[in-house]
Amino acid sequence: MNAPTGWKAKPHAAIIGAGRTAFGEQWYKDPEKLLMEAGIGAAESVDLGLRRRDIQACYFGSFLYQATNKLGLVPGYMARELGINIPMSTTEAACASGGSAFYNACIAIKSGTYDVVLVGGFEKMTDRSSKIIDDLMFAADPHEFDAGFTFSGLYAAMMAKYIHDYGRGDRRCVEALAQIACKNHHHAVNNEYAQYRREFTVQDVLKSPLIADPIRLLHCSPISDGAAAVILAKPELAKKYTDTPIYVIGSQQTTDDVSLCTRESLTGIKATRLAVGKALKETGLSMENLQIAEVHDCFTIEEAMFLEDSGFYERGKAWEGIYESYESFKFSKHIPYAKDGQEFIVNPGGGLKADGHPVGATGVRQIHECFKQLRGEAGKHQVEVDGDLNLALCHNIGGTGGIAAVHVLARDIS
Amino acid sequence: MSEPITRRRILVDYRIQASKCADCGRTYFPPKFFCNTEGRRSRMNLVDYFYSRGTLTSGSVIRKPTNKFLHVGSFMAGIVSFKDGNVRVPGRITDYAPPDGELDVTRFIGKGVVPRFRRLYMDGSQGLIYYSSFNFSFEDDYYPYQEYVKTEPPNASERPGIVGYGVYLPKFRIRSEDESGLGVRERTVPFADEDTTTFAVEAGKRALIHAGVDCRYMKKCFVGSESTPYAVKPSMSTVCQALQLGEEYEGGFFSGGIDSQFACKAATDLFIDAAALVAYPTFGGEYVMVIGSDNSQADRDDPLDFTVGAGAAAYVFGKRGVVATLDHYVPYTSDTPDFYRRDGQKYPRHGGRFTGEPAYFKHVGTAMKAALKVSGLTPKDIRFVVCHSPNAKYPYLAALEAGFQKEQIEPGLVVRYIGNLYSGSSPTALATVLDMAEPGDRILMTSYGSGAGSESYIFTVTKEIERKRERSISVKQQIESPHKEHVDYNTYRKWKEMS
């Protein structure tokens, strides 16, 4: 255990099962079928068994289903698929739809209203790929759309500002933002669900096609289809379903202006800073206690900003930490970020960058990944650390930072 | 986008509107109803950045645009901050085509930028056309920043006339490949996001800046063109909304006007109406704006395709602060079918050599000579003579035939460098000579519109012109700008047909 001596946590909820689909282009599957596949996977992963009637409510997260698949009333579809008539709701929070649905489910469990709920995230982005660049801009201010921005363009503006303000002409800053992609692809090679299971070099990234200068194709997460689901239970009941529940000990959601241009900073995400701060305060932990994290690396600059917004690295210094860590550990199974002797593994399954980013599924997929890692069930891409792997953080943001959902998971809470 | 959404967006987008807290001064974009600092009881005032200078805070080069912006190709989008109010807005950098290879965007951070009124995109060929001022050009590029200073004008002069003017010529040019001897060496080309309405707004903006008059006192605006983006829906109302012409009331303005059409004299025909209105006792307004604006149309393989240009000229008429009095006016009209475009057709047709002798020369010559007769002046009393310029040959011959000398004609023959601006042609030629005229100079301007008609005006320049000269971006400056860019024929056709 990596927590402070005498540390104890009061969990919001316990995760008792998790399932997901492979991510990538899945043209032969409807979105509700993907969600069912992930949900069935989650239910069947519950060690000691879970009956359908044990599930008392469902929380779904998705962003673009109305535009990409011309469907609404997801609860109606899922009532039909599951054959049950329980309360269900859908949360739309752009790329943080999954994380926000999970946040709502935690509140439901914590409130005592339900004992067991299912959380599912899904997205079907490739069915109308010719207009997906336009549709993704629903999560930005219309003025940003009318200025010609795309999502990659908005993140590229953040990246340019970051390189300008903190890189100050040092080529290593540009390379560090490429190394994030290389690291996450390296992590995904052994992830059986990942969309891209291949290595890329820094030169591959820096020579890939330009998308929105300075962002190139390999700085970007892909367009993906996929779904992920987890089963949450009241902590006191968790052991009825599994011997190794994973506890949700921190659950926070924060918001900020939808528009990038009106925010305090272009080189940091306030919503991340606030949500991580509250989650750490709530759990009595610091970033130094965390061993792994699933971080929202929709573009590599976002992972760099997380490292600063969370306080792991000082403001403006993440690129140096990334560069030094990558150079030191690039031949390891997992490439950690190092600081003062601490090793912090970010996106052990490849993150959005390599595992894939079916927008509404991502937040739940992050929980799935950490659940599997903390239980030692991640298979060939299982993180190996000295001692026990006990604490993980999931960071899911929407738009360019208009919302952030942060969750802290623990295997052992006392 | 629907019509109601569009109307709501227009109020913010045409002028880069924000709201400012009257108590703490904090400014919000998009406008908010209350201040986060002062609370729900705060008093908010609307402000805008239409005439402001911004700074590029950051940006990126969009290589894979949304479907709505595919027509622009690769472009830079950025975040622009306005020092006044510490407001940041998103904006597209216009009139700038990034190189194919990676651009070091960080080099552009901190650059000064100026808002430009441009077209964003269209809802297909039948839907609405969207405009905004969230388009910026670099301050150190083709269009310098100009401050709009409203000054108290002097007392009314005896005669009404031109109070201010502005010419807008796009940054891009095509070199002429024509060997026909028509004398057009270079022509202006609209960028992919420009059209007749955006030219009109930019020219009108410059005219207001030059005149230095308060836009609230502009009670009428005429936009003459034969290439308006809509068959039905006035460009004038867009110009009025963007330039805030007239007293504002609930998002609209107490001003009127129309789009006019008479081939290339659609604007100049209304000069006399503008001057008459401001002198009319019950008009109730101080000023009238007249704009001639065209993205001159010509089909491929048409000889016109070697002469057409694009741009606009705007004039403010009034009685106070007059830079040139309107002294004489002679119109001449006949039903002569030399050049026409049927409804729904994309390009005009014309009658070959017929367009010269029985059309252009007859009407221009008749009006010009009649003006001299009516005024009792001789060619020697006139310093500059300018005519509608379909090419450099016709106006030259017409003026020579009326008794004028080369040195009176040459200064206004800017068609050589900008092409035929159709409705903007003679107004731009007039602006060119006004740019260099001295108090007391007389100018004879004769326009021509196919179909057919001409009118001649005689103006006398006043001392006021010297006071206002520094507020002008002269036609010469635009023609000789080191920042103008030449494009090839295919780019010219592509951009022109988008407009």
HADDOCK unambig.tbl for C-alpha pairs under 7 A between the chains (distance, minus, plus):
assign (segid A and resid 131 and name CA) (segid B and resid 67 and name CA) 6.94 0.50 0.50
assign (segid A and resid 133 and name CA) (segid B and resid 66 and name CA) 5.65 0.50 0.50
assign (segid A and resid 134 and name CA) (segid B and resid 66 and name CA) 5.00 0.50 0.50
assign (segid A and resid 134 and name CA) (segid B and resid 67 and name CA) 6.55 0.50 0.50
assign (segid A and resid 143 and name CA) (segid B and resid 90 and name CA) 6.52 0.50 0.50
assign (segid A and resid 144 and name CA) (segid B and resid 90 and name CA) 5.54 0.50 0.50
assign (segid A and resid 146 and name CA) (segid B and resid 120 and name CA) 6.67 0.50 0.50
assign (segid A and resid 147 and name CA) (segid B and resid 77 and name CA) 6.31 0.50 0.50
assign (segid A and resid 147 and name CA) (segid B and resid 90 and name CA) 5.90 0.50 0.50
assign (segid A and resid 147 and name CA) (segid B and resid 91 and name CA) 4.52 0.50 0.50
assign (segid A and resid 147 and name CA) (segid B and resid 92 and name CA) 4.64 0.50 0.50
assign (segid A and resid 147 and name CA) (segid B and resid 134 and name CA) 6.42 0.50 0.50
assign (segid A and resid 148 and name CA) (segid B and resid 65 and name CA) 6.87 0.50 0.50
assign (segid A and resid 148 and name CA) (segid B and resid 69 and name CA) 6.38 0.50 0.50
assign (segid A and resid 148 and name CA) (segid B and resid 77 and name CA) 6.20 0.50 0.50
assign (segid A and resid 148 and name CA) (segid B and resid 92 and name CA) 6.08 0.50 0.50
assign (segid A and resid 149 and name CA) (segid B and resid 77 and name CA) 6.05 0.50 0.50
assign (segid A and resid 150 and name CA) (segid B and resid 65 and name CA) 6.49 0.50 0.50
assign (segid A and resid 150 and name CA) (segid B and resid 66 and name CA) 6.56 0.50 0.50
assign (segid A and resid 153 and name CA) (segid B and resid 60 and name CA) 5.69 0.50 0.50
assign (segid A and resid 153 and name CA) (segid B and resid 62 and name CA) 5.96 0.50 0.50
assign (segid A and resid 156 and name CA) (segid B and resid 60 and name CA) 5.56 0.50 0.50
assign (segid A and resid 157 and name CA) (segid B and resid 58 and name CA) 5.37 0.50 0.50
assign (segid A and resid 157 and name CA) (segid B and resid 59 and name CA) 4.35 0.50 0.50
assign (segid A and resid 157 and name CA) (segid B and resid 60 and name CA) 5.15 0.50 0.50
assign (segid A and resid 160 and name CA) (segid B and resid 58 and name CA) 6.56 0.50 0.50
assign (segid A and resid 160 and name CA) (segid B and resid 59 and name CA) 6.89 0.50 0.50
assign (segid A and resid 160 and name CA) (segid B and resid 105 and name CA) 6.39 0.50 0.50
assign (segid A and resid 160 and name CA) (segid B and resid 106 and name CA) 5.74 0.50 0.50
assign (segid A and resid 161 and name CA) (segid B and resid 58 and name CA) 5.66 0.50 0.50
assign (segid A and resid 161 and name CA) (segid B and resid 106 and name CA) 6.88 0.50 0.50
assign (segid A and resid 164 and name CA) (segid B and resid 106 and name CA) 5.49 0.50 0.50
assign (segid A and resid 210 and name CA) (segid B and resid 63 and name CA) 6.69 0.50 0.50
assign (segid A and resid 211 and name CA) (segid B and resid 62 and name CA) 6.61 0.50 0.50
assign (segid A and resid 211 and name CA) (segid B and resid 63 and name CA) 5.12 0.50 0.50
assign (segid A and resid 211 and name CA) (segid B and resid 64 and name CA) 5.82 0.50 0.50
assign (segid A and resid 212 and name CA) (segid B and resid 60 and name CA) 5.72 0.50 0.50
assign (segid A and resid 212 and name CA) (segid B and resid 61 and name CA) 4.86 0.50 0.50
assign (segid A and resid 212 and name CA) (segid B and resid 62 and name CA) 4.54 0.50 0.50
assign (segid A and resid 212 and name CA) (segid B and resid 63 and name CA) 5.43 0.50 0.50
assign (segid A and resid 213 and name CA) (segid B and resid 60 and name CA) 5.28 0.50 0.50
assign (segid A and resid 213 and name CA) (segid B and resid 61 and name CA) 4.93 0.50 0.50
assign (segid A and resid 213 and name CA) (segid B and resid 102 and name CA) 6.30 0.50 0.50
assign (segid A and resid 213 and name CA) (segid B and resid 103 and name CA) 6.49 0.50 0.50
assign (segid A and resid 214 and name CA) (segid B and resid 60 and name CA) 6.73 0.50 0.50
assign (segid A and resid 261 and name CA) (segid B and resid 79 and name CA) 6.09 0.50 0.50
assign (segid A and resid 261 and name CA) (segid B and resid 88 and name CA) 5.51 0.50 0.50
assign (segid A and resid 261 and name CA) (segid B and resid 89 and name CA) 5.71 0.50 0.50
assign (segid A and resid 261 and name CA) (segid B and resid 90 and name CA) 6.25 0.50 0.50
assign (segid A and resid 262 and name CA) (segid B and resid 88 and name CA) 5.87 0.50 0.50
